[in-house]
Amino acid sequence: MKYRRFGRTDWQVSEVGYGMWGMAGWTASDDQQSAKSLDLAVENGVNFFDTAWGYGEGHSEELLGELVKRHPSKKLYTASKIPPKNFQWPAKPEYRFEDSYPVEHIMDFTHKTLRNLRMEQLDLMQFHTWDDVWSDREEWQRAIEDLKTSGKIGAMGISMNRWEPENGIKALKTGKLDTVQVIYNIFDQAPVDKLFPSCKELDLGIIARVPFDEGTLTGNMTKETTFPEGDWRGTYFVPENLNSSVEHADALRPLIPEGMTMAEMALRFILMNDAVSTTIPGMRKQRNVLANTATSDGQGLSRELYKELHKHRWDREPTEWSQ
């Protein structure tokens, strides 16, 4: 496992981290399977784990807390997220700050997270949604200072809305935030335009989420793919999105090197960008842990393939189903 500096926090985090949404937020979640996969990830060098209260209303946080206690001799970086008070994803300009992140809500959910983790301090807390109309509000900025001063959190960040990588740059420039989490993959390359340069200038850690485009970039989906009732993906992969996503993924198949999977190519594409501090694939099954962590070998992709993959950038606009 290779490690990268996490912006001005100076933490050395595994370039392949662990996204824990699948531990509680999707169908077929199984605590025993999750624990085995998490332990295997630690054994293979993963030290950055990203969860949220919204993943099973704190259940994923509980699993992370148990993981940390099972590995007392290792430094595992814990990251979670505060849900918006109105529980609406994504944030929209018309949502009032008071209905999204009032101070008492920020404090309340930070303490809920700490109770779920059974820890005194969380390494990284993040706003789970964001809209830059809130950036000038001093309340959230003072709340961050109070949480850091009291030792409740080590750092603070924001998670950008889907397909809006520039809606948050104003907040980053306040100097109160240490990290940013954003969708970045073969298709979603827009963060390189303005967000990544801003983060470099401000020395902020970058978490690249959704490395497989919610599953499309694993190469395992078809236009006939369906999801169990209650699975979030069923509301995201509406026919309009599923058909187009599969077509874009199929266009990549001729480029996959011999002996490599599409998922491996997708992860290696992200790791080729040294602006990224860590990427957080979901890894519910042990075979996925082994496959994903194996990409952190410093080999990357050939320059020719990397250049060719840039041509598959797919700029999309938020819609009613994109969430």
MIMIKE-567897 format. One record per residue (C-alpha): residue in one letter; y, z, x. Coordinates in steps of 0.02 Angstrom, whole numbers, plus 32768, in hexadecimal, padded with zeros to 4 digits. Example, Ala and Ser with C-alpha at 12.3 -4.5 7.8 and 13.67 -1.06 7.14 Angstrom:
<nodes>
A7F1F81868267/S7FCB816582AC/
</nodes>
This chain:
<nodes>
M800080008000/K80AE7FD2803C/Y814480418018/R81FA80167FFC/R829C80778000/F82D380A27F4F/G838C80837F61/R83FE81137F8D/T837D81947F58/D832A816B7FFF/W828081867FAF/Q81F3811E7FF6/V819980DD7F5C/S80FE80727F4E/E812F7FBD7F30/V80A97FB97EAA/G80CD80487E33/Y807B80767D8F/G80BF80517CE3/M807980D07C67/W80A280837BBF/G7FEC80537BA9/M7FB981087BBD/A7FF481317B0D/G805C80A87ABE/W7FD980227AA0/T7F34801C7A43/A7E9380457AA1/S7EEA80CD7B08/D7E6981487B49/D7E9C81E57BA6/Q7DFE81F07C10/Q7E0B813A7C44/S7EC481517C66/A7EA681E77CD6/K7E2481897D3D/S7E9980F57D51/L7F2B81637D82/D7EC281C07E03/L7E84811C7E4B/A7F3780DF7E5A/V7F65817A7EBF/E7ECE815E7F2F/N7F0C80AD7F4E/G7FBB80E57F80/V801F80DC7EDF/N80A381657EDD/F811D812A7E57/F80F381467DA0/D816381107D11/T815081547C62/A81BF81807BCC/W81C681FA7B3D/G81B581637ACC/Y8107813F7B0E/G80A281A27A91/E8130821D7A6D/G811782747B12/H805C825E7B26/S806D81E87BBA/E80DF82687C0C/E805982EC7BF5/L7FDB827B7C4C/L805382647CDE/G806D831F7CEE/E7FB183397CF5/L7FA382B27D7B/V802483077DEA/K7FC783AC7DDA/R7F2483597E0D/H7F73831C7EAF/P7FDB83AF7EF0/S7FD583727FA4/K802782CB7F7F/K80DA82A27F50/L80D282407EAF/Y817982057E6B/T818D82247DB1/A81FD81B77D45/S821A81C27C8A/K829681887C07/I830181D47B7E/P82ED81797AD8/P838D814D7A79/K83B581CB79F1/N83A88145796B/F82FF810E79B2/Q8333805879AD/W82FA7FE07A33/P83557F847A7E/A84077FC77A7F/K848B7F5E7A27/P85497F5B7A3A/E855F7F9A7989/Y84FD803B79AC/R857380CB79C6/F856281357A61/E855481CF79F1/D84BD8181799C/S846A81547A40/Y848781CC7AD1/P84F482617AA2/V84EE82EC7B24/E848583647ABE/H840382DA7AA6/I83FF82B37B61/M83E4836A7B89/D836683877AFF/F82F482F87B30/T8300831F7BE9/H82BF83CC7BC2/K823783847B52/T81FF83147BE0/L81FA83A67C59/R8191840A7BDE/N8119837A7BC8/L810A83677C85/R810184257C9C/M8178840F7D2E/E821F84577D5F/Q826983B27D99/L825482FB7D70/D827482857E01/L82C381FB7D98/M830481FD7CE6/Q833E815C7C94/F839681267BF6/H831180C37B9A/T8391804B7B51/W8442801E7B81/D84DB7FBF7B49/D85737FB37BB8/V85E87FE07B28/W85BA80947B53/S85E080887C0C/D868C80D87C08/R865481707BA6/E866582087C16/E85E882707BB4/W854B821E7BFA/Q8595821D7CA8/R85B582D97CA2/A850882F57C5A/I84BA82A07CF1/E851F830C7D67/D84E883A97D09/L843083777D0C/K843683557DC6/T849883F27DF0/S8420845E7D8C/G838C840F7DE5/K833F83C47D48/I833F83137D8D/G834A82C77E39/A839482207E07/M83CD81BF7D6D/G83BA810A7D39/I83BF80917CA8/S833F801B7C60/M838D7F747C33/N836D7F227B8B/R82F47E917B88/W83467DEE7BC2/E83EF7E427BDE/P83EF7E667C99/E84AC7E6B7CA5/N84C77EE47C14/G84D07F7F7C7E/I85297F487D1C/K85CA7F9C7CE0/A856D80417CCF/L8522802D7D7C/K85D0801B7DC5/T860080C97D88/G85A0810E7E1C/K854081887DAD/L849D81287DAC/D841E81187E38/T83A2809A7DF6/V838A800C7D7C/Q82ED7FD17D22/V82E97F1C7CEB/I82707E947CB5/Y82507E247D4B/N81BF7DAC7D60/I81997CF37D7B/F81E87CC87CD4/D82737D4A7CCE/Q82D47D257D6C/A83847D3F7D27/P839C7DEA7D7D/V83B17D907E24/D84547D417DE8/K84C47DDA7DDA/L845F7E7A7DC3/F84007E7B7E67/P849D7E557ED0/S84F87EE27E75/C84697F5A7E99/K846A7F297F50/E85247F487F5B/L85127FF27F06/D8470801E7F63/L840B803A7EC4/G834F803D7EB1/I83057FB07E49/I826C7FC37DDB/A82237F1C7DA3/R81CB7F357CFE/V81607EC07C92/P811A7E647D2A/F809B7E097CBC/D81137DDA7C2F/E80B97E547BB9/G80137E017BE6/T803E7D487BE9/L803E7D417CA7/T7F8E7D887CB4/G7F527CDD7C7D/N7EE07D2B7BFC/M7F3F7CFF7B5E/T7F2A7C687AEE/K7F817C297A52/E7EF27C7979F0/T7F097D277A3C/T7F187DB279BC/F7F377E6D79CD/P7EF07F037971/E7F517F4978DF/G7FD87FBF791B/D7FE07F7179CA/W80957F5379FD/R806B7EAA7A45/G80437E6A7998/T80FB7E7A7969/Y81377E2F7A0D/F80C27D9B7A1A/V80F17D4C7976/P80B67C96796E/E815D7C5579AD/N81517CC17A49/L80957CB97A64/N808B7BFC7A61/S811E7BE37AD5/S80E57C6D7B4C/V80367C257B5C/E807D7B787B7D/H80EC7BBC7C08/A80597C1A7C54/D7FE87B817C4A/A80697B207CAE/L804C7B9A7D3D/R7F8F7B837D47/P7F927AED7DBE/L7FF87B557E39/I7F807BE97E49/P7F357BEC7EF9/E7E797BE77F0A/G7E2E7C957F00/M7EC97CDD7EAC/T7EE67D0C7DF6/M7F847CE87D96/A7FA57DA37D8C/E7F9A7DB47E48/M800F7D217E5F/A80897D707DE4/L808D7E157E42/R809C7DC27EEB/F81307D5D7EAA/I818C7DFE7E80/L81617E517F25/M81A77DBC7F84/N82557DF47F4E/D828A7E817FC2/A83127EB67F46/V82877F007EDB/S825B7FB47F06/T81BE7FBF7E9A/T816A7F647E0C/I810C7FC17D84/P80787F647D38/G80157FBD7CB3/M7F677FE57CF2/R7EFB80347C6C/K7E5680007CBB/Q7E1880267D69/R7DF77F707D93/N7EAE7F4C7D70/V7EE37FD87DE5/L7E797F907E71/A7EB77EDE7E54/N7F6F7F0C7E47/T7F787F847EDA/A7F1E7F047F47/T7FB67E927F3B/S80187F0C7FA6/D7FDA7EC9804B/G80777E798091/Q80307DCA807C/G80997D8E7FEA/L80907CD57FBD/S80AE7C398022/R81647C068029/E81387B617FD6/L80E57BB67F41/Y81707C377F33/K81F17BAA7F2C/E818B7B4D7EAA/L817A7BE87E3B/H82377BF87E35/K82377B577DD1/H81DA7BB17D45/R826D7C207D1B/W82787C337C5F/D831D7C767C1C/R830C7CC17B6E/E83837D107AF3/P835D7DB47A94/T831C7D9879E4/E82E57E047952/W82347E0A799A/S825B7E1F7A53/Q827C7EDC7A44/
</nodes>
